[in-house]
Amino acid sequence: MLVVYGVKRKLKIDKSLGTQVCPNCGHTVDLSLAREKCYAHIYYIPVFPWTGMRMKACPNCGVVETLTSGQYKELKNS
């Protein structure tokens, strides 16, 4: 019997933070508030979340700034 299992990451963009200067590349870009979750799956069906990360991401250079739960909630509600 063949059992297909593994881990897959899903990225969800929650909100655009507006046009800001990226601290890494220095370009004026539209920064995004995002969440990444890693799911364990069996037969390509997500079973349970493995890990999660909240971040602020630059679409130009790809750098992410990891946020705490409080920082994430504050940016999402503003």
Biopython code that builds the backbone (N, CA, C, O; Angstrom):
import numpy as np
from Bio.PDB.StructureBuilder import StructureBuilder

atoms = [
    (1, "MET", "N", (0.850, -1.174, 0.000)),
    (1, "MET", "CA", (0.000, 0.000, 0.000)),
    (1, "MET", "C", (0.898, 1.239, 0.000)),
    (1, "MET", "O", (1.882, 1.298, 0.737)),
    (2, "LEU", "N", (0.564, 2.202, -0.807)),
    (2, "LEU", "CA", (1.330, 3.438, -0.940)),
    (2, "LEU", "C", (0.623, 4.555, -0.173)),
    (2, "LEU", "O", (-0.550, 4.841, -0.413)),
    (3, "VAL", "N", (1.355, 5.184, 0.756)),
    (3, "VAL", "CA", (0.814, 6.303, 1.524)),
    (3, "VAL", "C", (1.576, 7.553, 1.105)),
    (3, "VAL", "O", (2.797, 7.626, 1.242)),
    (4, "VAL", "N", (0.845, 8.530, 0.596)),
    (4, "VAL", "CA", (1.442, 9.791, 0.160)),
    (4, "VAL", "C", (1.269, 10.793, 1.295)),
    (4, "VAL", "O", (0.148, 11.087, 1.710)),
    (5, "TYR", "N", (2.396, 11.318, 1.794)),
    (5, "TYR", "CA", (2.340, 12.279, 2.887)),
    (5, "TYR", "C", (3.417, 13.332, 2.685)),
    (5, "TYR", "O", (4.326, 13.167, 1.872)),
    (6, "GLY", "N", (3.298, 14.416, 3.439)),
    (6, "GLY", "CA", (4.298, 15.469, 3.325)),
    (6, "GLY", "C", (3.864, 16.734, 4.023)),
    (6, "GLY", "O", (2.939, 16.727, 4.834)),
    (7, "VAL", "N", (4.541, 17.822, 3.700)),
    (7, "VAL", "CA", (4.281, 19.125, 4.296)),
    (7, "VAL", "C", (4.184, 20.157, 3.177)),
    (7, "VAL", "O", (4.978, 20.145, 2.237)),
    (8, "LYS", "N", (3.203, 21.048, 3.290)),
    (8, "LYS", "CA", (3.033, 22.101, 2.295)),
    (8, "LYS", "C", (2.836, 23.432, 3.005)),
    (8, "LYS", "O", (2.157, 23.513, 4.028)),
    (9, "ARG", "N", (3.439, 24.469, 2.446)),
    (9, "ARG", "CA", (3.300, 25.813, 3.003)),
    (9, "ARG", "C", (2.284, 26.605, 2.201)),
    (9, "ARG", "O", (2.232, 26.528, 0.974)),
    (10, "LYS", "N", (1.468, 27.376, 2.933)),
    (10, "LYS", "CA", (0.488, 28.250, 2.294)),
    (10, "LYS", "C", (0.713, 29.666, 2.778)),
    (10, "LYS", "O", (0.864, 29.912, 3.974)),
    (11, "LEU", "N", (0.734, 30.594, 1.836)),
    (11, "LEU", "CA", (0.933, 32.008, 2.143)),
    (11, "LEU", "C", (-0.362, 32.744, 1.861)),
    (11, "LEU", "O", (-0.931, 32.625, 0.776)),
    (12, "LYS", "N", (-0.825, 33.505, 2.841)),
    (12, "LYS", "CA", (-2.048, 34.287, 2.683)),
    (12, "LYS", "C", (-1.713, 35.754, 2.924)),
    (12, "LYS", "O", (-1.240, 36.121, 4.000)),
    (13, "ILE", "N", (-1.959, 36.594, 1.916)),
    (13, "ILE", "CA", (-1.762, 38.035, 2.032)),
    (13, "ILE", "C", (-3.027, 38.607, 2.667)),
    (13, "ILE", "O", (-4.113, 38.507, 2.097)),
    (14, "ASP", "N", (-2.884, 39.203, 3.846)),
    (14, "ASP", "CA", (-4.047, 39.708, 4.568)),
    (14, "ASP", "C", (-4.380, 41.157, 4.243)),
    (14, "ASP", "O", (-5.552, 41.519, 4.142)),
    (15, "LYS", "N", (-3.356, 41.984, 4.080)),
    (15, "LYS", "CA", (-3.627, 43.403, 3.917)),
    (15, "LYS", "C", (-2.435, 44.078, 3.252)),
    (15, "LYS", "O", (-1.286, 43.690, 3.464)),
    (16, "SER", "N", (-2.722, 45.077, 2.459)),
    (16, "SER", "CA", (-1.668, 45.915, 1.902)),
    (16, "SER", "C", (-1.388, 47.030, 2.904)),
    (16, "SER", "O", (-2.312, 47.686, 3.385)),
    (17, "LEU", "N", (-0.120, 47.240, 3.213)),
    (17, "LEU", "CA", (0.257, 48.262, 4.186)),
    (17, "LEU", "C", (0.520, 49.613, 3.544)),
    (17, "LEU", "O", (0.901, 50.563, 4.228)),
    (18, "GLY", "N", (0.321, 49.705, 2.254)),
    (18, "GLY", "CA", (0.531, 50.966, 1.562)),
    (18, "GLY", "C", (1.952, 51.097, 1.055)),
    (18, "GLY", "O", (2.789, 50.218, 1.264)),
    (19, "THR", "N", (2.207, 52.184, 0.399)),
    (19, "THR", "CA", (3.520, 52.422, -0.184)),
    (19, "THR", "C", (4.479, 52.891, 0.901)),
    (19, "THR", "O", (4.242, 53.893, 1.574)),
    (20, "GLN", "N", (5.576, 52.138, 1.055)),
    (20, "GLN", "CA", (6.605, 52.444, 2.044)),
    (20, "GLN", "C", (7.971, 52.157, 1.444)),
    (20, "GLN", "O", (8.078, 51.504, 0.406)),
    (21, "VAL", "N", (9.000, 52.643, 2.093)),
    (21, "VAL", "CA", (10.372, 52.361, 1.672)),
    (21, "VAL", "C", (10.817, 51.071, 2.362)),
    (21, "VAL", "O", (10.735, 50.956, 3.585)),
    (22, "CYS", "N", (11.283, 50.111, 1.581)),
    (22, "CYS", "CA", (11.767, 48.843, 2.119)),
    (22, "CYS", "C", (13.083, 49.083, 2.847)),
    (22, "CYS", "O", (13.984, 49.713, 2.293)),
    (23, "PRO", "N", (13.214, 48.587, 4.091)),
    (23, "PRO", "CA", (14.459, 48.796, 4.829)),
    (23, "PRO", "C", (15.644, 48.012, 4.249)),
    (23, "PRO", "O", (16.796, 48.346, 4.522)),
    (24, "ASN", "N", (15.372, 46.984, 3.460)),
    (24, "ASN", "CA", (16.445, 46.165, 2.898)),
    (24, "ASN", "C", (16.958, 46.695, 1.556)),
    (24, "ASN", "O", (18.151, 46.955, 1.399)),
    (25, "CYS", "N", (16.046, 46.853, 0.591)),
    (25, "CYS", "CA", (16.476, 47.237, -0.756)),
    (25, "CYS", "C", (16.411, 48.746, -1.006)),
    (25, "CYS", "O", (17.034, 49.239, -1.947)),
    (26, "GLY", "N", (15.665, 49.485, -0.177)),
    (26, "GLY", "CA", (15.594, 50.933, -0.326)),
    (26, "GLY", "C", (14.632, 51.423, -1.395)),
    (26, "GLY", "O", (14.544, 52.628, -1.627)),
    (27, "HIS", "N", (13.904, 50.516, -2.056)),
    (27, "HIS", "CA", (12.933, 50.918, -3.070)),
    (27, "HIS", "C", (11.601, 51.267, -2.417)),
    (27, "HIS", "O", (11.270, 50.748, -1.351)),
    (28, "THR", "N", (10.844, 52.144, -3.058)),
    (28, "THR", "CA", (9.495, 52.454, -2.610)),
    (28, "THR", "C", (8.556, 51.417, -3.190)),
    (28, "THR", "O", (8.330, 51.377, -4.400)),
    (29, "VAL", "N", (8.006, 50.569, -2.315)),
    (29, "VAL", "CA", (7.166, 49.445, -2.752)),
    (29, "VAL", "C", (5.896, 49.391, -1.915)),
    (29, "VAL", "O", (5.773, 50.085, -0.906)),
    (30, "ASP", "N", (4.962, 48.565, -2.342)),
    (30, "ASP", "CA", (3.720, 48.327, -1.620)),
    (30, "ASP", "C", (3.945, 47.118, -0.707)),
    (30, "ASP", "O", (3.837, 45.977, -1.155)),
    (31, "LEU", "N", (4.257, 47.363, 0.573)),
    (31, "LEU", "CA", (4.497, 46.276, 1.520)),
    (31, "LEU", "C", (3.187, 45.570, 1.854)),
    (31, "LEU", "O", (2.120, 46.186, 1.857)),
    (32, "SER", "N", (3.280, 44.268, 2.136)),
    (32, "SER", "CA", (2.104, 43.452, 2.425)),
    (32, "SER", "C", (2.212, 42.813, 3.796)),
    (32, "SER", "O", (3.302, 42.466, 4.249)),
    (33, "LEU", "N", (1.065, 42.659, 4.454)),
    (33, "LEU", "CA", (0.965, 41.946, 5.712)),
    (33, "LEU", "C", (0.493, 40.543, 5.370)),
    (33, "LEU", "O", (-0.555, 40.377, 4.746)),
    (34, "ALA", "N", (1.258, 39.528, 5.773)),
    (34, "ALA", "CA", (0.950, 38.166, 5.346)),
    (34, "ALA", "C", (1.124, 37.165, 6.486)),
    (34, "ALA", "O", (1.796, 37.437, 7.481)),
    (35, "ARG", "N", (0.493, 35.991, 6.310)),
    (35, "ARG", "CA", (0.648, 34.864, 7.225)),
    (35, "ARG", "C", (1.074, 33.649, 6.415)),
    (35, "ARG", "O", (0.590, 33.428, 5.305)),
    (36, "GLU", "N", (1.976, 32.870, 6.977)),
    (36, "GLU", "CA", (2.394, 31.625, 6.337)),
    (36, "GLU", "C", (2.122, 30.491, 7.313)),
    (36, "GLU", "O", (2.524, 30.547, 8.475)),
    (37, "LYS", "N", (1.436, 29.462, 6.830)),
    (37, "LYS", "CA", (1.173, 28.283, 7.644)),
    (37, "LYS", "C", (1.716, 27.064, 6.926)),
    (37, "LYS", "O", (1.656, 26.960, 5.701)),
    (38, "CYS", "N", (2.234, 26.166, 7.699)),
    (38, "CYS", "CA", (2.785, 24.926, 7.178)),
    (38, "CYS", "C", (1.851, 23.793, 7.622)),
    (38, "CYS", "O", (1.633, 23.597, 8.818)),
    (39, "TYR", "N", (1.304, 23.054, 6.660)),
    (39, "TYR", "CA", (0.362, 21.990, 6.954)),
    (39, "TYR", "C", (0.963, 20.620, 6.659)),
    (39, "TYR", "O", (1.648, 20.435, 5.653)),
    (40, "ALA", "N", (0.698, 19.663, 7.547)),
    (40, "ALA", "CA", (1.024, 18.277, 7.258)),
    (40, "ALA", "C", (-0.153, 17.710, 6.462)),
    (40, "ALA", "O", (-1.310, 17.989, 6.779)),
    (41, "HIS", "N", (0.136, 16.927, 5.443)),
    (41, "HIS", "CA", (-0.957, 16.380, 4.647)),
    (41, "HIS", "C", (-0.760, 14.890, 4.388)),
    (41, "HIS", "O", (0.357, 14.373, 4.370)),
    (42, "ILE", "N", (-1.881, 14.235, 4.192)),
    (42, "ILE", "CA", (-1.917, 12.820, 3.800)),
    (42, "ILE", "C", (-2.792, 12.739, 2.554)),
    (42, "ILE", "O", (-3.922, 13.227, 2.544)),
    (43, "TYR", "N", (-2.265, 12.124, 1.514)),
    (43, "TYR", "CA", (-2.956, 12.036, 0.227)),
    (43, "TYR", "C", (-3.386, 13.415, -0.273)),
    (43, "TYR", "O", (-4.491, 13.571, -0.795)),
    (44, "TYR", "N", (-2.521, 14.407, -0.116)),
    (44, "TYR", "CA", (-2.706, 15.787, -0.586)),
    (44, "TYR", "C", (-3.858, 16.520, 0.094)),
    (44, "TYR", "O", (-4.308, 17.552, -0.403)),
    (45, "ILE", "N", (-4.338, 16.006, 1.215)),
    (45, "ILE", "CA", (-5.386, 16.660, 1.998)),
    (45, "ILE", "C", (-4.746, 17.220, 3.264)),
    (45, "ILE", "O", (-4.175, 16.454, 4.040)),
    (46, "PRO", "N", (-4.822, 18.541, 3.501)),
    (46, "PRO", "CA", (-4.231, 19.111, 4.724)),
    (46, "PRO", "C", (-4.914, 18.536, 5.964)),
    (46, "PRO", "O", (-6.140, 18.555, 6.073)),
    (47, "VAL", "N", (-4.117, 18.029, 6.885)),
    (47, "VAL", "CA", (-4.662, 17.389, 8.073)),
    (47, "VAL", "C", (-4.623, 18.330, 9.279)),
    (47, "VAL", "O", (-5.644, 18.535, 9.936)),
    (48, "PHE", "N", (-3.457, 18.901, 9.573)),
    (48, "PHE", "CA", (-3.353, 19.826, 10.691)),
    (48, "PHE", "C", (-2.227, 20.817, 10.430)),
    (48, "PHE", "O", (-1.261, 20.500, 9.736)),
    (49, "PRO", "N", (-2.358, 22.036, 10.998)),
    (49, "PRO", "CA", (-1.292, 23.022, 10.815)),
    (49, "PRO", "C", (-0.058, 22.631, 11.627)),
    (49, "PRO", "O", (-0.172, 22.204, 12.776)),
    (50, "TRP", "N", (1.107, 22.778, 11.028)),
    (50, "TRP", "CA", (2.359, 22.399, 11.666)),
    (50, "TRP", "C", (2.986, 23.611, 12.359)),
    (50, "TRP", "O", (3.238, 23.573, 13.563)),
    (51, "THR", "N", (3.234, 24.660, 11.623)),
    (51, "THR", "CA", (3.790, 25.891, 12.184)),
    (51, "THR", "C", (3.138, 27.092, 11.506)),
    (51, "THR", "O", (2.491, 26.951, 10.467)),
    (52, "GLY", "N", (3.306, 28.243, 12.083)),
    (52, "GLY", "CA", (2.770, 29.457, 11.486)),
    (52, "GLY", "C", (3.702, 30.622, 11.726)),
    (52, "GLY", "O", (4.460, 30.635, 12.695)),
    (53, "MET", "N", (3.642, 31.612, 10.829)),
    (53, "MET", "CA", (4.496, 32.783, 10.946)),
    (53, "MET", "C", (3.735, 33.990, 10.419)),
    (53, "MET", "O", (3.071, 33.915, 9.386)),
    (54, "ARG", "N", (3.837, 35.102, 11.138)),
    (54, "ARG", "CA", (3.240, 36.364, 10.702)),
    (54, "ARG", "C", (4.373, 37.263, 10.242)),
    (54, "ARG", "O", (5.424, 37.325, 10.880)),
    (55, "MET", "N", (4.156, 37.969, 9.118)),
    (55, "MET", "CA", (5.265, 38.733, 8.560)),
    (55, "MET", "C", (4.811, 39.948, 7.776)),
    (55, "MET", "O", (3.644, 40.082, 7.408)),
    (56, "LYS", "N", (5.765, 40.825, 7.533)),
    (56, "LYS", "CA", (5.621, 41.973, 6.644)),
    (56, "LYS", "C", (6.595, 41.690, 5.505)),
    (56, "LYS", "O", (7.785, 41.491, 5.750)),
    (57, "ALA", "N", (6.108, 41.670, 4.259)),
    (57, "ALA", "CA", (6.932, 41.223, 3.134)),
    (57, "ALA", "C", (7.081, 42.303, 2.061)),
    (57, "ALA", "O", (6.151, 43.059, 1.779)),
    (58, "CYS", "N", (8.286, 42.352, 1.470)),
    (58, "CYS", "CA", (8.584, 43.244, 0.354)),
    (58, "CYS", "C", (8.503, 42.431, -0.943)),
    (58, "CYS", "O", (9.205, 41.428, -1.072)),
    (59, "PRO", "N", (7.665, 42.838, -1.907)),
    (59, "PRO", "CA", (7.559, 42.083, -3.155)),
    (59, "PRO", "C", (8.763, 42.262, -4.083)),
    (59, "PRO", "O", (8.960, 41.454, -4.991)),
    (60, "ASN", "N", (9.563, 43.298, -3.872)),
    (60, "ASN", "CA", (10.706, 43.570, -4.743)),
    (60, "ASN", "C", (11.890, 42.663, -4.430)),
    (60, "ASN", "O", (12.391, 41.972, -5.317)),
    (61, "CYS", "N", (12.342, 42.659, -3.175)),
    (61, "CYS", "CA", (13.540, 41.885, -2.822)),
    (61, "CYS", "C", (13.211, 40.578, -2.118)),
    (61, "CYS", "O", (14.082, 39.718, -1.987)),
    (62, "GLY", "N", (11.967, 40.405, -1.660)),
    (62, "GLY", "CA", (11.557, 39.156, -1.030)),
    (62, "GLY", "C", (11.899, 39.051, 0.443)),
    (62, "GLY", "O", (11.688, 37.997, 1.044)),
    (63, "VAL", "N", (12.421, 40.114, 1.043)),
    (63, "VAL", "CA", (12.770, 40.058, 2.458)),
    (63, "VAL", "C", (11.490, 40.116, 3.293)),
    (63, "VAL", "O", (10.547, 40.832, 2.957)),
    (64, "VAL", "N", (11.474, 39.348, 4.386)),
    (64, "VAL", "CA", (10.324, 39.341, 5.286)),
    (64, "VAL", "C", (10.778, 39.754, 6.673)),
    (64, "VAL", "O", (11.878, 39.413, 7.110)),
    (65, "GLU", "N", (9.922, 40.489, 7.355)),
    (65, "GLU", "CA", (10.168, 40.876, 8.744)),
    (65, "GLU", "C", (9.156, 40.120, 9.592)),
    (65, "GLU", "O", (7.952, 40.353, 9.485)),
    (66, "THR", "N", (9.640, 39.220, 10.430)),
    (66, "THR", "CA", (8.769, 38.432, 11.285)),
    (66, "THR", "C", (8.174, 39.331, 12.365)),
    (66, "THR", "O", (8.874, 40.129, 12.988)),
    (67, "LEU", "N", (6.857, 39.181, 12.573)),
    (67, "LEU", "CA", (6.142, 40.001, 13.535)),
    (67, "LEU", "C", (5.628, 39.148, 14.688)),
    (67, "LEU", "O", (5.337, 37.964, 14.516)),
    (68, "THR", "N", (5.518, 39.763, 15.867)),
    (68, "THR", "CA", (4.877, 39.087, 16.987)),
    (68, "THR", "C", (3.366, 39.171, 16.801)),
    (68, "THR", "O", (2.875, 39.881, 15.923)),
    (69, "SER", "N", (2.651, 38.453, 17.623)),
    (69, "SER", "CA", (1.193, 38.448, 17.517)),
    (69, "SER", "C", (0.617, 39.840, 17.752)),
    (69, "SER", "O", (-0.307, 40.252, 17.051)),
    (70, "GLY", "N", (1.144, 40.559, 18.719)),
    (70, "GLY", "CA", (0.666, 41.906, 19.022)),
    (70, "GLY", "C", (0.933, 42.887, 17.901)),
    (70, "GLY", "O", (0.067, 43.691, 17.555)),
    (71, "GLN", "N", (2.136, 42.827, 17.326)),
    (71, "GLN", "CA", (2.475, 43.716, 16.207)),
    (71, "GLN", "C", (1.580, 43.426, 15.006)),
    (71, "GLN", "O", (1.127, 44.348, 14.329)),
    (72, "TYR", "N", (1.327, 42.151, 14.746)),
    (72, "TYR", "CA", (0.490, 41.742, 13.618)),
    (72, "TYR", "C", (-0.935, 42.277, 13.778)),
    (72, "TYR", "O", (-1.502, 42.834, 12.837)),
    (73, "LYS", "N", (-1.508, 42.107, 14.965)),
    (73, "LYS", "CA", (-2.883, 42.582, 15.225)),
    (73, "LYS", "C", (-2.973, 44.091, 15.097)),
    (73, "LYS", "O", (-3.947, 44.616, 14.558)),
    (74, "GLU", "N", (-1.954, 44.794, 15.594)),
    (74, "GLU", "CA", (-1.944, 46.257, 15.527)),
    (74, "GLU", "C", (-1.913, 46.748, 14.077)),
    (74, "GLU", "O", (-2.641, 47.677, 13.726)),
    (75, "LEU", "N", (-1.070, 46.128, 13.227)),
    (75, "LEU", "CA", (-0.992, 46.528, 11.830)),
    (75, "LEU", "C", (-2.254, 46.140, 11.062)),
    (75, "LEU", "O", (-2.686, 46.870, 10.170)),
    (76, "LYS", "N", (-2.843, 44.996, 11.404)),
    (76, "LYS", "CA", (-4.039, 44.535, 10.694)),
    (76, "LYS", "C", (-5.242, 45.412, 11.008)),
    (76, "LYS", "O", (-6.069, 45.657, 10.130)),
    (77, "ASN", "N", (-5.354, 45.883, 12.228)),
    (77, "ASN", "CA", (-6.511, 46.690, 12.644)),
    (77, "ASN", "C", (-6.355, 48.168, 12.307)),
    (77, "ASN", "O", (-7.332, 48.914, 12.369)),
    (78, "SER", "N", (-5.155, 48.605, 11.953)),
    (78, "SER", "CA", (-4.980, 50.038, 11.655)),
    (78, "SER", "C", (-5.324, 50.368, 10.225)),
    (78, "SER", "O", (-5.229, 51.526, 9.819)),
]
sb = StructureBuilder()
sb.init_structure("model")
sb.init_model(0)
sb.init_chain("A")
sb.init_seg("    ")
for serial, (resi, resn, name, xyz) in enumerate(atoms, 1):
    if name == "N":
        sb.init_residue(resn, " ", resi, " ")
    sb.init_atom(name, np.array(xyz, "f"), 0.0, 1.0, " ", f" {name:<3s}", serial, name[0])
structure = sb.get_structure()
